[in-house]
């Protein structure tokens, strides 16, 4: 049985500055939690998320996100040994028009 993930006890509340942390459910809010921790969290917080959700679920979630900053995309690409072109945010960025590119 999975142990309950207590968001307020494990993660820095500033990661979830725009939501009421007490209402976050680890299962229902998994996409938000994974995205925020990988984008803004510490290595210890990232390890905790990987332990709780598992590599496959995290990779599926990260691959489906519309946006990841370039630094986070590089990190998760190397961490999970996945090419960048398997991430929606990378493909979407490449297919958009490059205006004012000099």
Secondary structure, 3 states (H helix, E strand, C coil): CCCCCCHHHHCCHHHHCCCCHHHCCCCCCHHHHHHHHHHHCCHHHHHHHHHHHCHHHHHHHHHHCCCCCHHHHHHHHHHCCCCHHHCHHHHHHHHCCCCCCC
